[in-house]
């Protein structure tokens, strides 16, 4: 069992791509400096299982998961953890998908390769909790 300091933010990353999980993990570890505890799930089912086990301060959601649409994933997470903010991080996104994501409860949408905007959104979200 890993001991996590009490003031550490709990972040759930739902991402099916191993390289993308590594990219986000490295960003959060580098910028977070021990202030974030990252839990990873490779698909929506795994993410929902984690949400059923513990509370998270933030969910980072890939919008291109296998077997589910982005809107289905947003709805399922919103039902499982309605007060947990969601930050989507697609590899690319259309204006229409960005609008739909915001309408369905995501706090913001940042493109995965844009690391500084992603970190800015993470810190902004976590300061709200």
C-alpha positions as CSV (number, residue, x, y, z in Angstrom):
1,X,0.0,0.0,0.0
2,X,1.3,3.5,-0.9
3,X,0.9,6.2,1.6
4,X,-0.4,9.4,0.1
5,X,-0.1,12.7,1.9
6,X,-3.5,14.1,3.0
7,X,-3.3,17.2,0.9
8,X,-2.4,15.3,-2.3
9,X,-4.9,15.7,-5.1
10,X,-6.4,12.4,-6.4
11,X,-6.5,12.3,-10.2
12,X,-8.0,9.6,-12.4
13,X,-6.6,9.2,-15.9
14,X,-8.7,7.3,-18.3
15,X,-6.6,6.7,-21.4
16,X,-6.4,3.6,-23.7
17,X,-3.1,4.5,-25.4
18,X,0.0,3.5,-23.5
19,X,2.2,6.2,-25.0
20,X,-0.5,8.8,-24.2
21,X,-0.8,7.6,-20.6
22,X,3.0,7.9,-20.3
23,X,2.9,11.4,-21.7
24,X,0.3,12.6,-19.3
25,X,1.8,10.7,-16.3
26,X,5.2,12.3,-17.0
27,X,3.6,15.8,-17.2
28,X,1.8,15.3,-14.0
29,X,4.7,13.9,-12.1
30,X,7.1,16.6,-13.4
31,X,4.8,19.5,-12.8
32,X,3.0,18.1,-9.8
33,X,6.0,17.6,-7.7
34,X,4.4,15.1,-5.4
35,X,1.1,17.1,-5.1
36,X,-0.8,14.7,-7.3
37,X,-1.6,11.0,-6.9
38,X,-2.4,9.5,-10.3
39,X,-4.5,6.5,-10.8
40,X,-4.7,5.1,-14.3
41,X,-7.4,3.2,-16.2
42,X,-7.1,1.9,-19.8
43,X,-10.8,2.0,-20.6
44,X,-14.1,3.4,-19.4
45,X,-15.0,0.3,-17.5
46,X,-11.8,0.4,-15.5
47,X,-12.3,4.1,-14.9
48,X,-15.8,3.6,-13.6
49,X,-14.6,0.8,-11.3
50,X,-12.1,3.2,-9.8
51,X,-14.7,5.9,-9.4
52,X,-16.8,3.3,-7.5
53,X,-13.9,2.6,-5.1
54,X,-12.7,6.0,-4.2
55,X,-13.2,9.7,-4.6
56,X,-11.2,11.7,-7.1
57,X,-10.5,15.4,-7.3
58,X,-10.3,15.3,-11.1
59,X,-10.9,12.9,-14.0
60,X,-8.7,13.3,-17.1
61,X,-10.6,11.6,-20.0
62,X,-9.4,10.6,-23.4
63,X,-12.3,11.2,-25.8
64,X,-11.3,8.4,-28.2
65,X,-11.8,5.3,-26.0
66,X,-12.5,1.9,-27.6
67,X,-16.1,0.8,-27.7
68,X,-17.6,4.0,-26.4
69,X,-18.2,7.5,-27.7
70,X,-16.9,10.6,-25.9
71,X,-20.4,11.6,-25.0
72,X,-21.3,8.2,-23.6
73,X,-18.1,8.3,-21.5
74,X,-18.9,11.8,-20.2
75,X,-22.4,10.8,-19.3
76,X,-21.3,7.6,-17.5
77,X,-18.6,9.4,-15.5
78,X,-21.1,12.2,-14.6
79,X,-23.6,9.7,-13.3
80,X,-20.9,7.8,-11.3
81,X,-19.2,10.9,-9.8
82,X,-21.4,13.9,-10.4
83,X,-19.3,16.4,-8.4
84,X,-16.0,15.4,-9.9
85,X,-14.6,17.8,-12.6
86,X,-13.7,16.2,-15.9
87,X,-11.0,17.5,-18.2
88,X,-11.0,15.9,-21.6
89,X,-7.7,15.5,-23.4
90,X,-8.2,14.4,-27.0
91,X,-5.4,14.1,-29.5
92,X,-7.5,16.3,-31.7
93,X,-11.0,17.8,-31.4
94,X,-13.6,19.5,-33.6
95,X,-15.4,22.6,-32.6
96,X,-18.7,20.7,-32.5
97,X,-17.2,18.0,-30.2
98,X,-15.7,20.6,-27.9
99,X,-19.1,22.3,-27.6
100,X,-20.9,19.0,-26.9
101,X,-18.3,18.1,-24.3
102,X,-18.8,21.4,-22.5
103,X,-22.6,21.0,-22.6
104,X,-22.3,17.6,-21.0
105,X,-20.3,18.6,-18.0
106,X,-16.6,18.7,-18.9
107,X,-14.8,21.6,-17.4
108,X,-12.5,22.2,-20.3
109,X,-11.0,20.5,-23.3
110,X,-7.2,20.6,-24.0
111,X,-5.4,18.9,-26.8
112,X,-3.1,16.2,-25.4
113,X,0.1,17.4,-27.1
114,X,-0.3,20.9,-25.7
115,X,1.3,20.3,-22.3
116,X,1.3,23.8,-20.9
117,X,-2.4,24.4,-21.4
118,X,-3.1,20.9,-20.0
119,X,-1.1,21.7,-16.8
120,X,-2.8,25.1,-16.6
121,X,-6.2,23.5,-16.7
122,X,-5.3,20.9,-14.2
123,X,-4.0,23.4,-11.7
124,X,-7.0,25.7,-12.2
125,X,-9.4,22.8,-11.7
126,X,-7.7,21.5,-8.6
127,X,-7.6,25.0,-7.0
128,X,-11.4,25.0,-7.3
129,X,-11.8,21.9,-5.2
